[in-house]
Amino acid sequence: MTRVAIKASLAAAIAVAVVATVTNPTAAQVRTPAQRMLPRPGTPGFANLKIETLKIQGFNKTNVYLIAGAGGNIVTQVGADGALVVDTGYAQMADKVLATIKELSPEPIRVVINTTYFEDHTGGNETIVSAGRLNQSGPGVGGRANVATSIAHPNLLGIMTDLGPEKVPVGRWPVDTSYPSVFSDGTKGKDLFLNDEAVIIMHVPNANTDGDSMVFFRKSDVLVMGELFNEASYPVIDLEHGGTINGIIEGLNKGLNITVPRHLQEGGTMVVPGHGRIGDEHDLLEYRDMVTIIRNRVQKLMDKGQSLAQIKAAKVTYEYDPRWNRNPAWTADMFVEAIYKNLSEKP
């Protein structure tokens, strides 16, 4: 199963997940648990995908919004300085995404950040970046002031260049790949200040890939986790590009160290996954525990000498499948196989 096929099947999931997130359904619209767990379509119908927006949190005249329905979840911070965009969705949805950003703010798009290289997170890069403006004056990037700056970890650019322009068009490649900061926990990253808010970009090494990042809007208290946290699927482990199960768990723990719950665990820091509804610390904790438990079960059976076929037959994901085994292009068996292969590697 190719990365494109895996990511394509997730795109249609957003249209369903967004409805549950951003609307108040009537009694006739409320679905039973069995209906909510139906498998998602395998191919996104771009003409039928609907863009939805939801204000996550904000302060004064600066707000952070979710833009969903274009592939992976997109987050936009808007204010007097302009717009900052985290991820851009599929290329086929870029014009709709751009129009939505313009509706949220008349100010220029200043910065585009990518959390991962996957097509449904970076496909719209060229359209969104080209429509922006880096500075009020000055030469800008490459002598051009009429573009936004595009930021990602250098390993993400490395993955894109290794795949080559035939698979990843050059217009999707980030320009700014400097991660000069080293935070107190040893995390490498980058920080910037826009719209009266510190924005912290943190590398998450060897998670879904080795080029992923999470983005924290410190004043708005919004954490964008990209594919690391996925409310619509088990996490994809891209072994070919440096993904590891332990890196995913470490990244989820890093997210938990940042989040702070409101009273009785509801609210507080809002956590935006790569797909699906917005969560909080409790949702992230559930996801971390699920991934850790499955990893530990696979490891225990491996320690007993069981084969991959035997471990799959043991159904180590059984109680979690109704919620997270809904993507036919990234099934529970594929997730378990990736964990097995990863844990089989010699350190």
N, C-alpha and C positions, 0 to 999 in steps of 0.2 A: 504493500500500500504506500503510495507516494505521499509526500508532504502536502502537495496541492490537493489530492483527493481527501486527505484527512481534514484539512482546513476548510475545504469547500462544503463538506457536510455539516460543519458547525455554523456556517453563515445563516442557514435557514432557521437554526435554533433561536437566533436573536429575535426574529419577528414574533415568535411565540413568547419568549421570556420577557420581552419588553412590555407586552400587553399586560402581563401579570404584575409588572413593576410600576408602570406609570399611569395606569387607569384604575378606576374604582368600578369593578364589574357589578352588574345587576345580578339578582338571584338566578335569572335565566342563563347568564353567562358563566356562572361558577361551574367548574368542571370537577368531576369526581377524581380521587387520587389515581384510579386506574387510567382515566383519560389523560391526566397530566403526564403519565409515564409512557405514553405511546412513543415509539421510535420516531426520530425526526427524519424528514426527507433527506435524500443523499445529495441532491444538487440544488444550489441556491437559484431561485428564480429572480434575477436581479430586477426585472421589470415590476415584480410584485412586492418587493421588499419596501417596507414603509419606515421612514426615518421618524424616530420619536426622541423627544428631549425631556429631561427632568433635572430640575435644580437639585443639586446634592446638598451643598452647604455654601456659606459665604459670610462676608462681613462688610459693613459699610456699603460701598458701591462696587465691591469685587465679589464675583460669584463664580462657583465651579459647577459645571453642568455635565450630565451624561448625555451623549448622543449615541443612540443604539439603533440597530437595524441595518447597518452598512457593512457588517462583518463582525470583527472584534469590537468590543466596547471602546468608544472614543470619549475622552474627557477634555473639556475646554474650560480654561480659566479666562474670564473676561473682566476688563476694568478700563480705567482711563489710559493706561499705557498701551493697550492693545490686547490681542488674544494670544494665549498659549495653548497649543493643541497637543495632547498625548495620544498617539496613534491616529491612523487616517482611514482605516477600513479598506474595502476592496476598491480597485481602480474603477470598476464599473459604477460605483456609487459615489465617486469623488465629487462630481458636480452637485449632487444633492447634499452631500456633507458640507461643501463650501457654501452653498446657499443657506444652510441651517446656521452655520457659524456667523454669516453676515446678518442673519435675523437676530442673533443673540447679541451682536456688538457691531456698531458701525466702524469701529477702530480697526486698524490693520492687524493682520496676523503677524506676530513677531517671531514666535518660536514654535517648532514642531519637534517633539520628542518621540522616539520609538522605543517601546519596551521589548520588542522581539523582532525577528526578521520575517515572520510568517506573513504570507500574502494578504491575509485579511486584517493585518495591523499596519502594513506598509504600502499596500497597493495604491492608495491615494496620495502618496507623498509628493509626487511631481506636481500634481494639480494644486494641492494645498500650499506647498512651499512656494510655487511660482506666483501664487496669488497674494503673497504676503509682502511685507516690507521690513527689513532688518532694523533700520535706523531712521530717525527723522531726517538726518542729513548724513553725508559721508559716502564713501565708496561702496560699503556693503561687502557681500561675499563675492570674491572673484571679480571685483570691480562693479558689481551690480547692487544697487540699493533696493531694487524692487523685488526682492525675494525675502522670505523668512529664513532664519537660520535653522538647520535641521541637525538634531543632536541624537547620538546613540553611542553605545559602547564600541570601542575599536574592534572587539571580537565579532560584533554584529556585522560591521563592515567587512571584516575578514570572511565571514560566512557568505555574504552576498557576492564578494569578488571571486571566491572559490567556485561558487555556482556559475558565475559568469553572466554577462549581459543578456544572453539568450534566454536564460531562466529568470533573472532578476534585472530588469531594465535599469540602466544607469541612473535614470531619474528618481529611482527609489532609494539610491544610496545616500546615507547621511554625509554631511560635510564636516561637522564638528564632532570629532571622536576623542577629544581630550577629556580624560577623567582624572584631573590633577589632585583632587582632595582625597585624603585618607582620614576617615572618621574614627571616633574613639574605639569602636569595636573592630577596627582594621578594614572595614569596608571601603573600597575605592569608589569614588563618585564625583559628582559635579554639583555645584550649587549656583543658583542665580537668583536675582531679585526682580520681580515684576508685579505691577499692580499692588504695591505696598505689602508684598508677601514674599517670604523666602520659599523657594522651591528646591527641594533636595532630590537629586537623581542618584540612585544607588545601584551599583552592579550586583547582580545575584549570580555568582559563579557556578558553572556546572549544574544548572537547574534544568529547565526544559531544553535549553541549549547552553553554550558558554558565553552567549552574547546578550543575555537578558538583563533588564533593569526594572526597578520599581521607582515610582515617583511619589514624593510626599509633599503635599501643600500644607505647610506648617501652620499657618494662621487659620485657614479654612478647616483644617483637621480632616483632610481627605487623603487616603492612601490608594494609589493606583498600582495594581500588582500584575497586570498583564496576564499571560498564560499561566503564571505560577499558581494562581488561584482561579479555578474555573467552576462556576456554579452549574454548568451544563454537561460536564464530562469528567471522567478521570483525567488527571494531568497527563499531557503528552510528553513522553520522554524521547527526545530526538538524539539517539545514541550516536548517530553519524556526526553530529555537530556539538558534541561535548555534553549532552544531557545526562544526568544521573539522578537516581532516586534519592540518594542522600543529600545531594545539592538542593533538590526540591524541598525536602523536609527542613534543611537548614534555612532556606529562603523563607519558608512559611513561619519558622520560629523567629526570624528576623522581623517579619511583618507583625507578629504578635508582640514583640518587644516595643514596637512603635505605637500600636493601638492602645487606646484607653477607653474603657466602657463607661457609659452613663449608668445611672442607678438601675440595678437589677439586670445589667448586661444589655439593655436595649438602648441603641443610640451611641453617642460618643463619637469616636473616630469612625468615619464612613469608609468602607473598603470596597473598591471597585474591582471586580474580577475581569478576566479577559472575555468571558461570556456569561450571560445570565444576570440575575438581579443583584442590586447593590446589597452589601452585607455590612456587618459590624464585627467586633472582636469575637463574639460568640460563634458567628458563622465561620470565621477563619479558623477558630479553634477546632470546630467540628471537622473541618476539611483536613487540617493538620493531623488530627487524631486518626481519621479514616486512612489517610495515606500511610501513616506510621504503622498502624495495626496491620495493614495488608503487607507492607514491607517486612515486618517482623514475622508474619506467618510464612511468607515465602522463604525467608532466611532459616527459620526453624526446620522446615521440611527439607531444605537443601542440606542442612547440617545432618539430617537423618539419612542422607544419600538418595533422596527421591529425585526422579527425573522431572523434566519440564512437563511431560505428558501427565505424570502422576500428580504434580502440583496443580495443573489446570483441572484435573478430575476432582481434586479435593475441594474445589469451589471456595477458594480463600476470600473471595469478594462477595459471597452470597447475600449477606444482609444489606450491602451497600448498592447492589445492582439496580434495584428499583429506582433509585434516585440518580445514579451516575453512569449506569451502563445504557445510555440512550443514543449513542452515536455509532451507527453501524460501521463507520470508517475508523473508529478507535474504540474497540470493544474491551470488555474486561479481560478477555484472554490475551489481547494484544498488550494491554497494560501489564499483566502478570508476566508475559514473555519478556517484555522490556526490562522489568525488574530482575528477572532470573538471569538474563544475559549480562546485565549490569553488575549484579552481585557475584557473577561467575568470573569476572575479570580479576586478574591478579593486581594487587596494589602496586 
